[in-house]
């Protein structure tokens, strides 16, 4: 029964990933992210403008069947399309695999259903945020607002992803205050970097995103999530500099920081407790 749940989640993720591609590719950084003007109209080839048939739009499988080329003009289709679809599908499995493996579809505990309803939008919004940031070097405000709203919904009862290790750090007795403290810490820590670097190290979109992350996972989790983000970003940037790809560029123009924040966020919520256990086992 749980296998059926995973298959449904995977298929749903493919379909949602296809929609996310539409949002990502049609967003130009000026019009609203989910505007009717941007999302309206039939899907078409970006080169020859030929309208795509329904069988050219089957997530993942159409790309494979067409061998990554437009049926009409044979122009190459961006591999971003199947990649976003596949990543979204796999990401939709994570909450079930990590948090609620003993619940089966369609019979689910109400709490599990609520958590799924809240975490799946987080996944979708963060995929949009990461890919748009890579394309345009900006973080849409709509994604930050959406994540913040989910953070408010989670703030009353979401436990720390550090598990029992959260007791090692100062916290408020109220879950809501812990989430609020996480938002303040995210805003203040990255805001200070922007202030001290005069905007050269990162942009205000990263600051707002850090606040939304803190609101979702609270304190002290935001500290670890941001630390992981800087660690991953630092390793990636040093690799680029070592290969001389980043010569003559600043950290801000070389790579966007949003995707590293997304990576740090998900590594924290799914693996940080295990990493803490591994660390203390070494002592």
Backbone torsions as a table, in degrees:
resi	resn	phi	psi	omega
1	UNK	NA	-39.0	179.1
2	UNK	-66.9	-32.3	176.1
3	UNK	-61.6	-40.1	177.2
4	UNK	-62.6	-38.6	177.7
5	UNK	-60.4	-44.9	-178.9
6	UNK	-65.4	-39.4	178.8
7	UNK	-64.1	-40.5	178.4
8	UNK	-65.8	-42.2	178.8
9	UNK	-64.6	-40.8	-179.7
10	UNK	-64.3	-46.2	179.1
11	UNK	-63.9	-39.5	177.9
12	UNK	-64.7	-38.8	178.6
13	UNK	-64.3	-38.5	176.8
14	UNK	-61.7	-44.7	-179.7
15	UNK	-65.4	-44.4	178.5
16	UNK	-65.2	-39.0	178.4
17	UNK	-60.6	-36.7	176.9
18	UNK	-62.9	-41.2	177.1
19	UNK	-66.8	-39.0	179.0
20	UNK	-61.4	-36.7	176.6
21	UNK	-60.0	-40.7	178.1
22	UNK	-61.1	-46.8	179.9
23	UNK	-61.2	-46.4	-175.3
24	UNK	-66.2	-48.0	-174.9
25	UNK	-71.8	-30.6	-176.7
26	UNK	-90.4	-8.1	178.7
27	UNK	-78.8	128.0	-178.0
28	UNK	-110.6	4.2	179.2
29	UNK	87.6	-6.8	-178.2
30	UNK	-113.5	-51.4	178.6
31	UNK	-77.9	159.9	177.9
32	UNK	-56.2	148.1	-174.5
33	UNK	-59.2	-42.3	-176.6
34	UNK	-109.3	33.7	-178.5
35	UNK	-70.8	148.1	178.0
36	UNK	-63.4	-35.0	179.7
37	UNK	-62.4	-40.6	-178.2
38	UNK	-75.9	-34.8	-174.1
39	UNK	-96.3	-13.1	-178.6
40	UNK	-74.5	162.7	177.8
41	UNK	96.5	155.2	-179.8
42	UNK	-73.7	151.3	176.5
43	UNK	-70.2	141.6	-177.7
44	UNK	-147.5	164.6	176.8
45	UNK	-67.8	134.3	-177.6
46	UNK	-69.6	-16.7	-178.0
47	UNK	-100.5	-57.5	-174.7
48	UNK	-94.2	-6.9	177.4
49	UNK	67.9	11.2	178.3
50	UNK	-67.4	134.6	178.4
51	UNK	-68.2	140.0	-177.5
52	UNK	-89.9	140.4	176.3
53	UNK	-78.2	164.1	-177.9
54	UNK	-60.3	-34.7	-178.4
55	UNK	-77.7	-5.8	172.3
56	UNK	-91.4	-1.6	-173.5
57	UNK	-116.4	10.4	177.1
58	UNK	-68.9	119.1	-175.3
59	UNK	-52.0	132.6	175.7
60	UNK	69.0	-50.4	-173.3
61	UNK	-70.1	-36.2	178.4
62	UNK	-63.5	-39.6	178.7
63	UNK	-62.1	-43.1	179.8
64	UNK	-66.6	-45.1	-178.2
65	UNK	-63.6	-39.2	-179.6
66	UNK	-83.7	-0.7	-179.2
67	UNK	57.1	36.1	175.3
68	UNK	71.5	23.0	-178.6
69	UNK	-130.4	150.6	176.0
70	UNK	-65.1	136.4	179.8
71	UNK	-63.4	-33.1	-174.5
72	UNK	-84.3	-54.2	-172.3
73	UNK	-107.7	-4.9	179.0
74	UNK	67.7	13.7	175.4
75	UNK	-69.0	149.0	-178.8
76	UNK	-70.1	136.4	175.7
77	UNK	-89.3	136.6	-179.0
78	UNK	-57.6	131.8	177.0
79	UNK	-65.6	-8.0	177.1
80	UNK	-61.4	-33.0	-178.0
81	UNK	-59.1	-58.8	179.9
82	UNK	-68.9	-29.3	-178.6
83	UNK	-66.0	-46.5	178.5
84	UNK	-63.0	-41.9	179.3
85	UNK	-62.0	-44.6	-178.0
86	UNK	-69.3	-41.9	178.7
87	UNK	-63.0	-42.3	178.9
88	UNK	-63.3	-44.0	179.9
89	UNK	-61.3	-45.2	179.6
90	UNK	-67.5	-39.0	-179.3
91	UNK	-65.9	-32.1	178.9
92	UNK	-66.5	-20.0	178.4
93	UNK	-79.1	-24.2	-169.7
94	UNK	-61.4	-47.3	179.4
95	UNK	-58.1	-39.1	179.5
96	UNK	-68.7	-42.0	-176.5
97	UNK	-70.6	-37.6	-174.1
98	UNK	-93.9	-32.7	-171.5
99	UNK	-108.4	-38.1	-171.1
100	UNK	-134.1	53.1	-176.7
101	UNK	-69.0	-17.1	-176.7
102	UNK	-94.0	4.0	175.5
103	UNK	-100.0	140.3	-176.5
104	UNK	-118.3	146.1	175.3
105	UNK	-87.2	139.1	5.1
106	UNK	-90.6	-0.6	179.7
107	UNK	-89.2	113.3	-178.5
108	UNK	-132.7	145.0	171.9
109	UNK	-61.5	139.0	-178.2
110	UNK	-53.9	-37.1	179.8
111	UNK	-65.7	-40.1	178.9
112	UNK	-65.1	-41.5	179.0
113	UNK	-63.0	-40.2	178.8
114	UNK	-65.3	-42.9	179.6
115	UNK	-63.5	-40.1	178.0
116	UNK	-63.7	-41.8	-179.9
117	UNK	-63.0	-28.7	-178.9
118	UNK	-89.3	-38.4	-174.2
119	UNK	-80.5	-30.1	178.9
120	UNK	-64.4	-40.9	173.2
121	UNK	-62.7	-33.7	176.7
122	UNK	-60.4	-45.3	179.1
123	UNK	-60.7	-48.4	-177.6
124	UNK	-62.5	-45.5	-178.4
125	UNK	-65.3	-36.9	-179.1
126	UNK	-72.6	-31.6	175.2
127	UNK	-66.1	-44.6	176.3
128	UNK	-58.5	-48.5	-177.4
129	UNK	-58.2	-47.2	-175.7
130	UNK	-65.2	-45.1	-175.9
131	UNK	-72.1	-40.4	177.0
132	UNK	-62.8	-40.2	178.8
133	UNK	-63.8	-37.5	177.0
134	UNK	-68.2	-35.6	-178.6
135	UNK	-76.6	-47.4	-168.8
136	UNK	-115.8	-2.2	-178.1
137	UNK	58.3	41.9	174.5
138	UNK	-152.3	155.9	179.7
139	UNK	-111.8	115.7	-178.5
140	UNK	-61.4	135.1	179.1
141	UNK	-60.8	-31.7	-177.8
142	UNK	-61.8	-35.3	178.9
143	UNK	-69.3	-38.7	179.6
144	UNK	-66.4	-42.8	178.7
145	UNK	-62.6	-45.3	178.9
146	UNK	-60.9	-43.7	178.6
147	UNK	-65.3	-37.0	178.9
148	UNK	-65.2	-38.8	178.3
149	UNK	-64.4	-40.8	176.2
150	UNK	-65.2	-39.4	177.7
151	UNK	-59.6	-40.5	176.7
152	UNK	-63.5	-39.6	179.7
153	UNK	-66.6	-33.2	-178.7
154	UNK	-84.4	-15.6	-168.3
155	UNK	-67.1	-16.1	-176.5
156	UNK	-85.0	-21.2	-173.2
157	UNK	-147.2	-1.0	-179.0
158	UNK	-70.7	122.6	178.3
159	UNK	-79.2	165.2	177.3
160	UNK	-69.6	142.8	177.5
161	UNK	-81.2	2.2	174.1
162	UNK	-85.9	-6.5	-179.0
163	UNK	62.5	-134.8	-178.4
164	UNK	-66.4	-21.9	-178.6
165	UNK	-71.1	-14.8	177.7
166	UNK	-63.2	-24.6	-179.8
167	UNK	-66.8	-14.4	178.9
168	UNK	-76.5	-9.8	-175.1
169	UNK	-120.8	149.4	179.7
170	UNK	-65.2	137.5	179.9
171	UNK	-145.0	161.3	172.3
172	UNK	-83.7	155.1	177.4
173	UNK	-69.6	-29.1	-178.5
174	UNK	-88.3	126.7	175.8
175	UNK	-57.3	-38.4	-179.2
176	UNK	-61.3	-41.7	179.2
177	UNK	-67.5	-33.3	176.3
178	UNK	-64.6	-41.2	178.4
179	UNK	-68.9	-38.7	177.2
180	UNK	-64.8	-40.6	177.3
181	UNK	-63.9	-36.3	176.7
182	UNK	-62.9	-41.4	178.7
183	UNK	-64.6	-43.7	-180.0
184	UNK	-63.6	-42.4	179.7
185	UNK	-63.3	-44.3	179.5
186	UNK	-60.9	-46.9	179.7
187	UNK	-63.5	-45.3	-174.8
188	UNK	-69.6	-42.2	-174.8
189	UNK	-68.0	-47.8	179.7
190	UNK	-76.8	-30.0	175.3
191	UNK	-62.4	-38.0	178.0
192	UNK	-64.5	-38.6	177.9
193	UNK	-63.7	-44.4	178.1
194	UNK	-61.2	-42.0	-179.2
195	UNK	-64.6	-48.4	-176.4
196	UNK	-69.8	-32.2	-179.5
197	UNK	-91.8	-1.5	-177.3
198	UNK	56.2	39.2	175.6
199	UNK	80.4	4.7	-178.7
200	UNK	-82.3	-27.5	-176.4
201	UNK	-80.8	-38.0	179.7
202	UNK	-162.9	173.1	-176.6
203	UNK	-106.7	174.7	-179.2
204	UNK	-68.1	-23.9	175.8
205	UNK	-60.3	-39.2	177.2
206	UNK	-64.2	-37.9	-180.0
207	UNK	-64.2	-47.7	-179.8
208	UNK	-64.3	-37.9	178.2
209	UNK	-65.1	-39.4	177.6
210	UNK	-61.9	-37.8	176.9
211	UNK	-64.3	-41.3	178.0
212	UNK	-65.5	-40.5	176.6
213	UNK	-59.6	-45.2	-179.7
214	UNK	-63.5	-35.1	178.7
215	UNK	-68.4	-31.9	-179.6
216	UNK	-75.8	-46.5	-172.6
217	UNK	-104.9	-13.4	175.0
218	UNK	76.9	-171.5	179.0
219	UNK	-110.1	137.7	11.1
220	UNK	-92.3	6.3	-174.4
221	UNK	-56.2	-38.0	-177.8
222	UNK	-60.6	-30.7	179.1
223	UNK	-62.1	-46.5	-178.4
224	UNK	-70.9	-39.4	179.8
225	UNK	-62.5	-43.3	178.8
226	UNK	-70.0	-36.6	177.5
227	UNK	-61.3	-42.9	176.7
228	UNK	-63.7	-38.0	179.3
229	UNK	-61.3	-46.4	179.5
230	UNK	-67.4	-36.0	178.5
231	UNK	-64.2	-48.1	180.0
232	UNK	-65.1	-45.3	179.1
233	UNK	-62.8	-38.5	179.1
234	UNK	-65.6	-43.0	179.2
235	UNK	-63.7	-44.2	179.3
236	UNK	-63.0	-45.4	-177.7
237	UNK	-66.3	-40.3	178.1
238	UNK	-64.5	-35.1	176.3
239	UNK	-64.0	-41.4	178.1
240	UNK	-65.2	-43.0	179.3
241	UNK	-65.0	-37.8	179.0
242	UNK	-64.4	-31.5	177.9
243	UNK	-88.7	3.6	178.4
244	UNK	64.0	24.8	175.7
245	UNK	-79.4	-23.9	-174.2
246	UNK	-105.1	19.5	-178.4
247	UNK	-63.2	130.8	177.5
248	UNK	79.7	11.4	178.9
249	UNK	-117.5	162.1	175.0
250	UNK	-97.8	170.4	178.7
251	UNK	-62.6	-30.4	-178.7
252	UNK	-72.3	-41.1	-176.3
253	UNK	-87.0	-18.7	-176.1
254	UNK	-72.7	-51.1	-179.3
255	UNK	-143.9	144.2	173.9
256	UNK	-74.2	147.9	-176.3
257	UNK	-90.7	-20.4	-176.9
258	UNK	-53.8	-47.4	179.6
259	UNK	-60.4	-33.6	178.0
260	UNK	-70.1	-34.2	176.7
261	UNK	-66.6	-39.6	177.0
262	UNK	-63.3	-44.0	179.2
263	UNK	-62.6	-45.0	178.6
264	UNK	-62.0	-38.6	179.5
265	UNK	-61.1	-50.7	-175.4
266	UNK	-73.9	-34.9	175.2
267	UNK	-62.5	-39.3	179.5
268	UNK	-63.7	-52.0	-173.1
269	UNK	-69.5	-26.9	-177.3
270	UNK	-98.2	-24.9	-171.6
271	UNK	-128.6	-9.5	-170.9
272	UNK	-64.0	-39.2	179.4
273	UNK	-61.6	-40.0	177.9
274	UNK	-67.1	-38.7	177.9
275	UNK	-65.4	-38.3	177.4
276	UNK	-64.4	-42.8	179.1
277	UNK	-62.5	-41.5	178.2
278	UNK	-63.2	-42.3	-179.4
279	UNK	-62.3	-47.6	-177.9
280	UNK	-71.1	-23.1	175.5
281	UNK	-69.3	-22.9	179.1
282	UNK	-79.2	-20.5	-175.5
283	UNK	-74.7	NA	NA
